[in-house]
Amino acid sequence: MKDIIIAIDGHSGCGKSTTSRLLAKYLNFKYLDSGAMYRAVTLYFMNNNILPSQEIKINNALKDIQIDFKYVEGDQHIFLNNNDVESDIRSDEVSNNVSLFSSNSSLRKFLVNKQKAFGNDKDIVVEGRDITTVVFPDAEIKVFMTANIEVRAKRRFNEMKIKNPEITYSDVIENLEKRDVQDSTRKDSPLMIADDAFILDTSDIEISEQVDKIINFIEKKFS
């Protein structure tokens, strides 16, 4: 099972990142978290006082942004202009603003080109929104992950309260509802299910079973 791209799409809070990392490890594939790239540029704009509405400033700033992935003590971290921002991009502030910036056409084109470059050598698991429909529409394996919003909110709340004890469940579910609307209605690359995608509802299954189901799907496709 070589020379393939596995593209994993879906809603926020479905377990895409964890499932994709474990799948890549199992297959000994590279792993690309495209959502982390959008979070990194959002962090850059916020740190430089650039607003989502300031399209000219956003366009001009793109040339100053360098994104890399490196391993730190066995875990993959994202670096923004040579600075490790893996922890910084998971903040509430970034979460609340990432969809506002990611709707910018120039920004999306900038990151899509980078994502495609990462996939040139194949043997990679790529996850994010619009991965199966825009970035890698010809991927050999496409998966769309979803779950009911209450389950997604509970998962995200349990993750975020460790870093932010003051966050509430209602805050998280409100943020997810906004993200869903923004992702599905944006002008460029709205979140959609590819016609040939394997739809995986993760509402009632654990991470290990999610990985197993994707592996079974891949094995059946190539059997």
N, C-alpha and C positions, 0 to 999 in steps of 0.2 A: 504494500500500500504506500507507494511513493509518487512523487511528482504531482501532488494534488493540493488544492486550496480548500480548507474547510471554513466556510463563512457562517458565523452565528449572529443572528439578528434578534431583535425583540424589544419588549418594553423594559423600562427601568425597574430594577428590583426583582428580576426573575431568576437571578443567579447566573447570569451570562458569564461574568468575569471568573468566578470560582470554577464553574463547569468547564469553561474554555481552557483555563490554566491546567486543570487536572487532565483534560483530554489531550492537550499538547504534551504534557509530561508522559502520559501513557504511550502515546504514539512516537515520542521523541521528536516532536515537531517544534518549530519556533512558535512563539505566541505574540500576538499584537493586540493590545487594548486600544482601539481607536477612540473610545470615550475618554481615556486618559489624555489623549492628544488635545481634544476639545477643552478639557478641563485645564490643561497647561496653558493654552493660549488665553483662556478666560482669566486665569490668574495673572498672566502678563498684562493684559489690558487693565485689570483692576488695579494692579500695582502701579501702573503708569497713568491712572486717572483718565482712561479712555472709556467712553460710554458706548453701549450697544447702538445708539442712534447716530454716533459719529462715524459714518461710513468712510469718509475720506481719511480720517486718522487711522482707522482700522487697516485700510488698504495700504497706507504708507508704512505702517508698523510691521507688516508681515515679513518684509525683507530683513528685519532685525531679530526674527525669531528662529531659533535652532532647537529642534527636538530630537532627542536620542533616547534609546533604551539601553540600560546597562544592568548587570547583575551585581547586587550588593548582598553579601553573605547568603548567597543562594536564591535570593528573591529578585525578581525583575522590578527595577525602579525606572521612573521616567525622569529625564533630565531636561531642564529648560535653560538654554544658554549656559550649559555646563554646571548648573546647580541642581542638586537632587531635590525635586519638589513632590516626591511620591506622597508624602504626608500632607503637604500644603494644599494639594488639589482636591483633597477629600473634605475640605471645610464646608460648613453650612453656606457661607457667603458664595463660594464657587458653585455649589449645588444650586443655589437660587438664581444664579446668573448665566449658567452655561448654555441653556437653551436660547436665551436672548441673544447671545453672541453667535451661536452656531447657526442661526438662521441667515447670517450674512453670506451672500453668494460668493464673494471673493475669498472669504475665509474658508468656506466649504471646499472650493476648488483647490485652494492652497493645500489643505490637509488631505483631500482625496488623492491628489497627485503623490503626496508623501506616502500615503497608505499603499497605493498601487506599487510604488517603488519597493516597499518592504516585501511585497508578495511576489516579486519577480522570480525569485528562486524556488517558489512553491514550498511544499512540505511545511505549511504554516497554518495555524488556527488563528483566524481573525474574528474579533467580536466587536459589535457596536450596532448603532442604528443606521440603516441604509446600506449596510455592508453587502447584503445579498442582492440588492436591486440596483445599486449605483456603483459602488466601489469594485465589487467582484461579481458582476452579473453572470459570468461564465464559470464561477467556482464549481468544482466537481461535486462538492457536498454543500448543501444549504440547509440551515436549521433556523426556524423561527421559534423563539421561546416566549411564552406568555404565562400569566397567572392572574388570579383575581386580585383586585387592588388591595383588599384587606390583608391578604397573605403577603403581598409585596411590601406593604407599609410596615407590617410587623417585622419582617426581615430587616428592612432598612433601619427601622427604629432601634432594633437590638444592636445593629452595627454602630449607629451614630451616637447612641447614648453613652457609649464607652468614652468617646472623646468629648461629648457635650452633654453632661448630665442634666442640663436645663431644657433640652429639647423635649417636645411632647409628641405623642402619637398623632394628634390632630395636625401638628405642624408638618409631620412627614407625609401624611396622606394628602394634605392640601398641596404640598410640593409635587407629589407624584401625579395628582390630577392635572395640575398645571403643565407638567412635563408632557403628559400624554396628549393634551390638546395641542401644545406647541409643536410636538414632534409629528403629529399626524396631519396638521394643517399648514405647516410651513410651506412657502412657495417652492423652495429648492429641496429636492430629495426628501419628500415626506416619508414617514415611516409606513411601509407597506409590506405585505406578505408576498414573497416571490411565488410564482405559480408552481414551481417545482420544489418548494421548500418542505422539509419535514417539520410539521408543527408539533411542538412539545409543550404541553401544559404542565407546569411545575407546581401547581397549587398544592398537590397532596403527595409529592414525592421528594425524597431527600436528594442531596447533591450526588451521592454515589450512584443512585438509581438513574439520575439524569444523565450522567456520564455513560452508564451501561446502555441506556436506550439509544444514545447517539452512536455508540460503538456498534450496536446491533444493526442500526440503520445503515451504517457505512459498510459493514460486512455483507449485508444482504445485497446492497447495491453493486458490490464488486465480486460477488460470488458467481 
